[in-house]
């Protein structure tokens, strides 16, 4: 029996209880005992009990039921009031000993108790349906809120990555810039869902001064790519490209991505074109990535398309964003 039924007895239930409870109790004193047995507060029945004891002929069982039940309905929504209503209703729906009733009342009492049971059962069913719907609604709202919060958090994460990436171009200390670049590249790949096999890390230490190289290994569509990032103030030439290619040739099945803060010399691009017959390599600038972030593009799709152009068009330096047109 669902507790929500006890917050407020509907009028039709009160009417049924007024008709039923007098049939379940032979005497007026039994009526008082019935409500006492339901742990009803004495303030709700004490004056009625006094009348029964002092002037029994001036009140009948139906009037006793009506007065006490109406008082019970007016008792409010406190836990105590709800518990009292629960106790009264339970005593009725769980009543089994109809032989305690007057013989002439037994059949009617059984019918009325059955009606109350049906009403309670129907109310319970409706309540359960309403509760299920309400629970589903709350779950839906909760899921929408979670999605909204996750989207907002992801948006904030992207904005921070973009901000930190742009800050790189204002840094002048090579070592600090290299360390910051490590962090940004790792976070960018994680945000884009790119699996980082070996985290991006700076090659060399602060004492080595001009070394500005960051390496990492990522997986795109299940294929490993050795990634090198250089931050030079001059175009990357054949020697630097050749070093990267050597690392690719000495690793079976590994492809390459070379990212530079500056442009690539024409001989460097040609060297990559010639190597495409044996190893896939694609060239990219940090400016391209910066523009892609400004456009809120998909970095994983960007790399995938760059690799596709390198393999199919034999063009390792494909310009997807129109920077070199």
C-alpha positions in Angstrom: 0.0 0.0 0.0 1.6 3.3 -1.2 2.1 5.9 1.5 1.0 8.7 -0.9 -2.6 7.8 -0.3 -2.4 8.8 3.3 -1.4 12.4 2.7 -5.0 13.4 2.0 -7.9 10.9 2.2 -10.0 11.6 -0.9 -13.7 12.3 0.0 -14.9 9.1 -1.6 -12.6 7.1 0.7 -13.7 9.0 3.8 -17.3 8.2 2.9 -16.5 4.5 2.5 -14.7 4.5 5.8 -17.6 6.2 7.6 -19.9 3.5 6.2 -17.5 0.6 6.9 -15.9 1.1 10.3 -19.2 1.1 12.2 -20.0 -2.3 10.6 -16.7 -3.8 11.8 -17.4 -2.8 15.5 -20.5 -4.0 17.4 -20.6 -1.2 19.9 -19.8 2.5 20.3 -17.1 1.6 22.8 -15.6 -0.8 20.2 -15.5 2.1 17.9 -13.4 4.1 20.3 -11.2 1.0 20.8 -10.8 0.7 17.0 -9.3 4.2 16.8 -7.2 3.8 19.9 -5.8 0.6 18.3 -4.8 2.7 15.3 -2.8 4.9 17.7 -5.0 8.0 17.0 -4.1 11.0 19.2 -6.4 11.2 22.2 -7.2 14.8 21.3 -9.1 13.5 18.2 -11.4 11.3 20.2 -11.3 12.1 23.9 -14.5 14.2 23.9 -16.3 11.6 21.8 -15.3 8.9 24.3 -16.6 11.1 27.1 -20.0 11.4 25.3 -20.1 7.6 24.8 -19.5 7.0 28.5 -21.8 9.7 29.8 -24.6 10.1 27.1 -24.3 7.0 24.9 -27.9 7.5 23.5 -27.0 10.9 22.0 -24.4 9.7 19.5 -24.3 6.7 17.1 -21.4 4.7 15.6 -21.6 6.5 12.2 -21.4 9.9 13.9 -18.4 8.7 15.8 -16.7 7.6 12.6 -17.6 10.8 10.8 -16.3 13.1 13.5 -13.0 11.3 14.1 -12.3 10.7 10.4 -12.9 14.4 9.6 -10.7 15.5 12.4 -8.1 13.1 11.1 -8.3 14.6 7.6 -7.9 18.0 9.1 -4.8 17.0 11.1 -2.5 18.2 8.4 0.5 16.6 6.7 2.8 16.0 9.6 4.5 12.6 9.9 2.3 11.9 12.9 -0.9 12.7 11.0 0.1 10.6 8.0 1.0 7.7 10.3 -2.5 7.9 12.0 -4.3 7.9 8.7 -2.1 5.0 7.6 -2.9 3.0 10.7 -6.7 3.5 10.3 -6.7 2.5 6.7 -4.5 -0.6 7.3 -6.8 -1.7 10.1 -9.7 -1.7 7.6 -8.0 -3.2 4.5 -6.4 -5.9 6.7 -9.6 -6.8 8.5 -10.4 -10.5 8.3 -12.5 -11.5 11.3 -15.9 -10.6 10.0 -17.5 -13.0 12.5 -16.8 -10.3 15.1 -19.4 -8.2 13.3 -23.1 -8.4 13.9 -24.4 -11.3 11.7 -26.7 -8.9 9.7 -23.7 -6.7 8.9 -21.2 -9.3 7.9 -21.9 -9.4 4.1 -22.2 -5.7 3.8 -19.0 -5.2 5.8 -17.2 -7.7 3.5 -18.4 -5.8 0.4 -17.4 -2.4 1.7 -14.0 -3.6 2.8 -13.5 -5.1 -0.6 -14.5 -1.8 -2.2 -11.9 0.0 0.0 -9.2 -2.6 -0.9 -10.0 -2.1 -4.6 -9.8 1.7 -4.2 -6.5 1.5 -2.4 -5.1 -1.0 -5.0 -6.2 1.3 -7.8 -4.8 4.3 -6.1 -1.5 2.4 -5.6 -1.4 1.4 -9.2 -2.0 5.0 -10.4 0.6 6.2 -7.8 3.2 3.8 -9.0 2.6 4.8 -12.6 2.8 8.5 -11.6 5.9 7.8 -9.6 7.5 5.8 -12.4 6.8 8.7 -14.8 8.1 11.2 -12.4 11.2 9.2 -11.8 11.7 8.9 -15.6 11.2 12.6 -15.9 13.8 13.3 -13.2 16.2 10.9 -14.8 15.7 12.5 -18.2 16.3 16.0 -16.6 19.3 14.7 -14.8 20.8 13.2 -17.9 20.1 16.4 -19.8 21.8 18.4 -17.0 24.8 16.0 -17.0 25.1 16.3 -20.8 24.8 20.1 -20.5 27.4 20.2 -17.8 29.7 17.9 -19.7 29.4 20.0 -22.8 30.1 23.2 -20.8 33.1 21.5 -19.2 34.4 20.3 -22.6 33.8 23.7 -24.1 35.8 25.3 -21.2 38.6 22.7 -21.7 38.8 23.6 -25.4 38.9 27.3 -24.7 41.7 26.8 -22.3 43.7 24.7 -24.7 43.2 27.3 -27.5 44.2 30.1 -25.1 47.3 28.2 -24.0 48.2 27.3 -27.5 48.0 31.0 -28.6 50.1 32.0 -25.7 53.0 29.9 -27.1 53.6 32.5 -29.8 54.3 35.2 -27.2 56.9 33.2 -25.3 60.5 33.9 -25.9 62.3 31.5 -23.6 62.9 28.3 -25.7 62.9 25.9 -22.8 59.7 27.3 -21.2 58.0 27.4 -24.6 59.0 23.8 -25.2 57.6 22.6 -21.9 54.4 24.5 -22.5 54.2 23.0 -26.0 54.4 19.5 -24.5 51.5 20.1 -22.3 49.3 21.7 -25.0 50.0 19.0 -27.5 49.1 16.2 -25.0 46.0 18.0 -23.9 44.9 18.7 -27.5 45.3 15.1 -28.5 43.4 13.9 -25.4 40.6 16.4 -26.1 40.3 15.3 -29.7 40.2 11.6 -28.8 43.6 10.9 -30.3 45.3 8.1 -28.6 48.7 9.1 -27.3 51.0 6.1 -27.3 54.1 8.0 -26.0 53.3 11.4 -24.5 54.8 14.5 -26.2 58.0 15.4 -24.4 60.8 17.9 -25.0 64.1 16.5 -26.3 67.0 18.0 -24.4 67.1 20.1 -21.2 67.4 23.7 -20.1 71.2 23.6 -20.1 71.3 22.8 -23.8 69.9 26.2 -24.7 68.6 26.3 -28.3 67.2 22.7 -28.5 63.5 23.1 -29.3 62.2 19.8 -30.4 59.1 17.9 -29.0 58.5 14.3 -29.9 55.5 12.0 -29.3 53.8 8.9 -30.7 50.1 9.0 -31.5 47.6 6.5 -33.0 45.3 7.5 -35.8 42.8 4.8 -36.9 44.9 2.2 -35.4 48.2 3.3 -37.1 51.1 4.7 -35.1 52.6 8.0 -36.1 55.9 9.4 -34.9 55.3 13.1 -34.4 58.1 15.7 -34.3 57.5 19.3 -33.4 60.2 22.0 -34.1 60.1 25.6 -33.1 62.7 27.4 -35.2 62.8 30.9 -36.5 64.0 29.6 -39.9 62.4 27.2 -42.4 62.9 23.5 -41.7 65.3 22.0 -44.3 66.4 18.7 -45.6 68.7 17.7 -42.7 65.9 18.0 -40.1 63.5 16.1 -42.4 66.0 13.4 -43.1 66.6 12.8 -39.4 62.8 12.3 -38.9 62.7 10.0 -42.0 65.5 7.9 -40.6 63.5 7.3 -37.4 60.6 6.2 -39.5 62.6 3.8 -41.7 64.0 2.1 -38.6 60.6 1.4 -37.2 58.4 -1.1 -39.0 54.9 0.2 -40.0 55.3 3.6 -38.4 54.2 6.7 -40.2 55.3 10.3 -39.6 54.0 13.8 -38.9 56.3 16.7 -38.8 55.0 20.0 -37.3 57.0 23.2 -37.5 56.5 26.7 -36.2 58.2 27.9 -39.4 57.7 26.9 -43.0 59.5 24.0 -44.8 62.0 24.6 -47.6 61.1 23.3 -51.1 63.9 20.7 -51.0 62.6 19.5 -47.6 59.1 19.1 -49.2 60.6 17.3 -52.2 62.5 14.9 -49.9 59.2 14.0 -48.2 57.6 13.5 -51.6 60.3 11.1 -52.7 60.0 9.2 -49.4 56.2 8.7 -49.8 56.8 5.6 -52.0 58.2 3.9 -48.9 56.9 5.7 -45.8 53.9 8.0 -45.2 54.8 11.4 -43.9 52.9 14.6 -43.8 54.0 18.1 -43.0 52.1 20.7 -40.9 52.7 24.1 -39.4 51.7 25.3 -35.9 49.9 28.2 -37.7 47.6 25.6 -39.3 46.8 24.1 -36.0 46.2 27.6 -34.5 43.8 28.5 -37.3 42.1 25.1 -37.0 41.5 25.9 -33.2 40.2 29.3 -34.1 37.7 27.7 -36.4 36.9 25.0 -33.8 37.8 22.3 -36.2 38.4 18.7 -35.5 42.2 18.1 -35.1 41.8 14.3 -35.6 40.0 14.8 -38.8 42.5 17.4 -39.9 45.4 14.9 -39.4 43.5 12.2 -41.1 42.8 14.3 -44.2 46.5 15.5 -44.3 47.6 11.9 -44.3 45.1 11.0 -47.0 46.3 13.7 -49.2 49.9 12.6 -48.7 49.2 9.0 -49.6 46.7 9.5 -52.4 47.9 12.7 -54.0 51.6 12.3 -53.1 51.5 15.7 -51.5 53.0 15.7 -48.0 52.3 19.4 -47.5 48.7 19.6 -48.4 47.1 23.0 -47.7 43.6 22.3 -46.2 43.0 25.7 -44.7 44.2 28.0 -47.6 47.2 29.4 -45.8 49.5 29.0 -48.7 47.2 29.8 -51.6 
